[in-house]
């Protein structure tokens, strides 16, 4: 029987990291059917089932978890050895995988990455948007972008964006039909556009003024899992929306949206790039870190 190869184990590792055949297929540049066939072939060669698979989920078996815990560190060492070769290049090359929430990617990360790729054309950046908190190590990412207060203690963190704030906005027509809230508690009884986290819980709107901090569990006719989708319904008068100011600045300037509760919406520290502290920093990530630091320093 043909022995198990490093390519076979790479397929196993990608599926184990993504716990999704479709996402692993995209990662590896294979069709889902080809990947599924390769996995069945690997399990046949090993004589054990590595994953429990249904039409909706993929999970490691006990044998799969054991193999993953042994193989992943070895492949990480190989990745680090290959990464060392970047020290001999004039400019870094290779892949850089970053996880970020969609607003973070839209407002800060993508503009920065676009300029970075002009300076480092040999680097390929793969940005995966996910509003859930992601373990960058187990999910196979080089780095992530999140707000600073939500980072794990074993992560190195670098501020890459300016101070930000969220704002409460509504259309002029909506505010003509409903009372304008003067304090956060007035939101009770006013239709609002709600945000549901991937975990299923609802986001409670956060406010602060003169040392007083409040969280309001709003109600409303529309629930969305993507903050970026809230702007259009707010423009159409569905309800008040609580979004990042940068997402609606043009609409506020044009008068298509009006901000309320402005004194209750203070600025807070912005987005951070974070990456594991316990492994060698790849050359592509190192270059991006320096690029982000320089961009932040010069405000460009």
C-alpha positions as CSV (number, residue, x, y, z in Angstrom):
1,X,0.0,0.0,0.0
2,X,1.2,3.5,-0.8
3,X,2.7,5.2,2.2
4,X,1.3,8.3,3.7
5,X,3.0,11.4,2.3
6,X,3.5,14.9,3.6
7,X,0.9,16.1,1.0
8,X,-1.6,13.7,2.6
9,X,-0.9,15.1,6.0
10,X,-1.2,18.7,4.7
11,X,-4.7,17.9,3.6
12,X,-5.5,16.4,7.0
13,X,-4.1,19.5,8.7
14,X,-6.1,21.9,6.6
15,X,-9.4,20.1,7.3
16,X,-8.6,19.9,11.0
17,X,-7.9,23.6,11.2
18,X,-11.0,24.7,9.2
19,X,-13.3,21.8,10.3
20,X,-14.9,22.3,7.0
21,X,-14.3,20.5,3.7
22,X,-15.4,23.4,1.6
23,X,-13.1,25.9,3.4
24,X,-10.2,23.5,3.3
25,X,-10.8,22.9,-0.4
26,X,-10.5,26.6,-1.0
27,X,-7.4,26.8,1.1
28,X,-5.7,24.0,-0.8
29,X,-7.0,25.0,-4.3
30,X,-8.9,21.7,-4.7
31,X,-12.5,20.8,-5.5
32,X,-14.6,19.6,-2.6
33,X,-15.0,16.2,-4.3
34,X,-11.3,15.8,-4.8
35,X,-10.6,16.8,-1.2
36,X,-13.2,14.3,0.1
37,X,-11.7,11.5,-2.0
38,X,-8.2,12.3,-0.8
39,X,-9.4,12.2,2.8
40,X,-11.2,8.8,2.3
41,X,-8.0,7.5,0.8
42,X,-5.9,8.7,3.7
43,X,-8.3,7.1,6.3
44,X,-8.2,3.9,4.3
45,X,-4.4,3.9,4.3
46,X,-4.2,4.6,8.0
47,X,-7.0,2.2,8.9
48,X,-8.8,4.6,11.2
49,X,-11.4,7.3,10.8
50,X,-10.0,10.8,11.4
51,X,-13.2,12.8,11.2
52,X,-16.8,12.4,12.0
53,X,-18.6,13.9,9.0
54,X,-22.2,14.9,8.4
55,X,-23.8,17.1,5.7
56,X,-23.5,20.0,8.1
57,X,-20.4,19.4,10.3
58,X,-16.9,18.0,10.5
59,X,-15.3,17.1,13.8
60,X,-12.1,15.3,14.7
61,X,-12.4,11.8,16.1
62,X,-10.2,10.8,19.1
63,X,-7.7,9.3,16.6
64,X,-7.8,12.5,14.6
65,X,-7.2,14.7,17.6
66,X,-4.2,12.5,18.6
67,X,-2.7,12.8,15.1
68,X,-3.3,16.5,14.9
69,X,-1.6,17.1,18.2
70,X,1.5,15.2,17.0
71,X,1.7,16.4,13.4
72,X,0.9,20.1,13.7
73,X,4.0,21.0,15.7
74,X,6.2,19.1,13.2
75,X,4.7,21.0,10.3
76,X,5.1,24.2,12.2
77,X,8.8,23.5,12.5
78,X,8.9,22.8,8.7
79,X,7.1,26.1,8.1
80,X,9.6,28.0,10.2
81,X,12.5,26.3,8.4
82,X,11.2,27.4,5.1
83,X,10.4,30.8,6.4
84,X,14.1,31.2,7.3
85,X,14.8,31.3,3.6
86,X,13.0,34.6,3.4
87,X,16.0,36.1,5.1
88,X,17.9,35.6,1.9
89,X,15.4,37.4,-0.3
90,X,15.5,41.1,-1.2
91,X,11.9,41.4,-0.3
92,X,9.6,39.1,1.7
93,X,7.3,36.7,-0.1
94,X,4.7,34.1,0.8
95,X,1.3,34.0,2.2
96,X,-0.1,36.1,5.1
97,X,-3.5,34.9,6.5
98,X,-5.4,37.4,8.7
99,X,-8.7,37.1,10.4
100,X,-10.8,40.2,11.1
101,X,-14.4,41.2,11.8
102,X,-16.0,42.7,8.7
103,X,-16.1,46.3,10.0
104,X,-12.5,46.1,11.0
105,X,-11.5,44.8,7.6
106,X,-13.6,47.4,5.8
107,X,-12.6,50.5,7.8
108,X,-8.9,49.9,8.6
109,X,-7.4,46.6,7.4
110,X,-8.2,46.7,3.7
111,X,-7.0,50.2,3.0
112,X,-3.7,49.4,4.8
113,X,-3.3,46.0,3.0
114,X,-3.9,47.6,-0.4
115,X,-1.0,50.0,0.2
116,X,1.1,47.2,1.7
117,X,0.7,45.0,-1.4
118,X,2.0,47.8,-3.6
119,X,5.2,47.9,-1.5
120,X,5.5,44.1,-1.3
121,X,4.2,42.6,-4.5
122,X,5.6,39.1,-3.7
123,X,3.3,38.7,-0.7
124,X,-0.2,37.3,-1.0
125,X,-2.6,38.3,1.7
126,X,-5.7,36.2,2.6
127,X,-8.2,38.0,4.7
128,X,-11.0,36.0,6.3
129,X,-13.9,38.0,7.8
130,X,-15.5,36.5,10.9
131,X,-17.2,38.5,13.7
132,X,-16.6,35.5,16.1
133,X,-13.5,35.5,18.3
134,X,-11.0,33.3,16.5
135,X,-8.1,31.4,17.9
136,X,-5.5,32.4,15.3
137,X,-3.1,29.5,16.2
138,X,-5.6,26.6,16.0
139,X,-7.3,28.1,13.0
140,X,-4.1,28.5,11.0
141,X,-3.9,32.3,10.8
142,X,-0.8,34.4,11.1
143,X,-2.5,37.3,12.7
144,X,-5.9,38.9,13.5
145,X,-7.4,42.3,13.9
146,X,-9.7,43.1,16.8
147,X,-10.3,45.7,19.4
148,X,-7.6,45.7,22.1
149,X,-9.8,44.8,25.1
150,X,-10.8,41.5,23.4
151,X,-7.3,40.0,23.0
152,X,-5.8,37.0,24.7
153,X,-3.0,37.5,27.2
154,X,-0.5,35.5,25.1
155,X,-0.8,37.7,22.0
156,X,1.5,40.5,20.9
157,X,-0.6,43.5,20.1
158,X,-0.1,46.6,17.9
159,X,-2.5,49.5,17.5
160,X,-3.1,50.0,13.8
161,X,-6.1,52.4,13.8
162,X,-7.1,55.7,15.3
163,X,-9.5,56.1,18.2
164,X,-13.0,55.1,17.1
165,X,-16.6,55.4,18.3
166,X,-19.9,53.9,17.6
167,X,-22.9,56.2,16.9
168,X,-26.7,56.0,17.1
169,X,-28.2,57.1,13.8
170,X,-31.6,57.3,12.2
171,X,-33.2,58.8,9.1
172,X,-34.9,62.2,9.2
173,X,-38.2,60.6,8.4
174,X,-37.8,58.0,11.2
175,X,-37.1,60.8,13.7
176,X,-40.1,62.7,12.6
177,X,-42.3,59.7,13.4
178,X,-40.6,58.7,16.7
179,X,-39.4,60.7,19.7
180,X,-35.7,61.6,19.7
181,X,-34.0,59.9,22.6
182,X,-32.3,62.3,25.0
183,X,-30.7,59.6,27.2
184,X,-29.9,55.8,26.5
185,X,-32.9,54.7,28.6
186,X,-35.2,56.5,26.1
187,X,-34.3,53.8,23.5
188,X,-36.8,51.5,25.2
189,X,-39.9,51.6,23.1
190,X,-38.2,53.0,20.0
191,X,-37.6,50.6,17.1
192,X,-34.0,49.7,16.8
193,X,-32.0,47.5,14.5
194,X,-30.5,44.7,16.6
195,X,-27.2,42.8,16.2
196,X,-26.9,39.1,16.9
197,X,-23.4,37.6,17.6
198,X,-22.4,34.3,16.0
199,X,-22.9,32.8,19.5
200,X,-26.6,33.7,19.3
201,X,-26.6,36.4,21.9
202,X,-27.6,39.9,21.2
203,X,-25.3,42.9,21.4
204,X,-26.3,45.4,24.2
205,X,-25.7,49.0,23.0
206,X,-22.9,50.5,25.1
207,X,-22.9,54.1,26.3
208,X,-20.7,56.2,28.6
209,X,-20.9,59.8,30.0
210,X,-19.1,61.4,32.9
211,X,-18.0,58.1,34.4
212,X,-21.5,56.5,34.0
213,X,-21.5,53.4,31.8
214,X,-24.7,51.8,30.5
215,X,-25.7,48.8,28.4
216,X,-29.1,48.9,26.8
217,X,-30.8,45.8,25.4
218,X,-32.8,47.4,22.6
219,X,-35.8,46.0,20.8
220,X,-36.8,46.3,17.2
221,X,-38.3,44.7,14.1
222,X,-35.0,43.7,12.4
223,X,-32.2,41.5,13.6
224,X,-28.9,41.2,11.6
225,X,-25.7,39.3,12.2
226,X,-23.6,41.7,10.2
227,X,-23.1,45.2,11.4
228,X,-22.3,46.3,7.8
229,X,-25.8,45.5,6.7
230,X,-27.4,47.9,9.2
231,X,-26.8,51.2,7.3
232,X,-29.3,50.7,4.5
233,X,-32.2,49.7,6.7
234,X,-31.5,52.8,8.9
235,X,-31.5,55.0,5.7
236,X,-34.9,53.4,4.8
237,X,-36.3,54.3,8.2
238,X,-36.6,50.8,9.7
239,X,-35.1,51.9,13.0
240,X,-32.2,53.4,14.8
241,X,-28.8,51.8,14.2
242,X,-25.7,51.5,16.4
243,X,-22.8,51.4,14.0
244,X,-19.2,52.6,13.7
245,X,-19.0,56.3,12.8
246,X,-16.8,55.6,9.8
247,X,-19.5,53.5,8.2
248,X,-22.0,56.5,8.1
249,X,-19.8,59.6,8.0
250,X,-20.9,60.4,4.4
251,X,-24.5,59.9,5.2
252,X,-24.2,62.2,8.3
253,X,-22.5,64.9,6.3
254,X,-25.2,64.8,3.7
255,X,-28.1,64.7,6.2
256,X,-29.4,61.4,5.0
257,X,-28.8,60.1,8.6
258,X,-28.9,62.1,11.9
259,X,-26.9,61.2,15.0
260,X,-28.6,61.1,18.4
261,X,-27.3,60.5,21.9
262,X,-23.9,62.0,20.7
263,X,-22.7,63.0,24.2
264,X,-23.2,59.3,25.3
265,X,-21.0,58.0,22.5
266,X,-17.4,58.6,23.5
267,X,-14.2,57.7,21.6
268,X,-12.4,54.5,22.6
269,X,-9.1,52.8,21.6
270,X,-9.2,51.5,18.0
271,X,-8.3,48.3,16.3
272,X,-5.2,46.2,17.0
273,X,-3.2,43.7,15.0
274,X,-2.4,40.7,17.1
275,X,-0.3,37.6,16.6
276,X,1.1,34.8,18.7
277,X,4.1,35.5,21.0
278,X,5.3,32.0,21.2
279,X,6.5,31.3,17.6
280,X,8.8,32.8,15.0
281,X,7.3,35.7,13.2
282,X,7.1,35.0,9.4
283,X,8.9,37.5,7.2
284,X,5.7,38.5,5.4
285,X,4.0,39.2,8.8
286,X,7.1,41.0,10.1
287,X,7.0,43.3,7.0
288,X,3.3,44.0,7.5
289,X,3.9,44.8,11.2
290,X,6.6,47.3,10.3
291,X,4.4,48.7,7.6
292,X,1.5,49.1,9.9
293,X,3.6,50.7,12.6
294,X,5.1,53.1,10.1
295,X,1.6,53.9,8.7
296,X,0.3,54.5,12.2
297,X,3.3,56.7,13.1
298,X,3.0,59.0,10.1
299,X,-0.8,58.9,10.0
300,X,-1.0,57.9,6.3
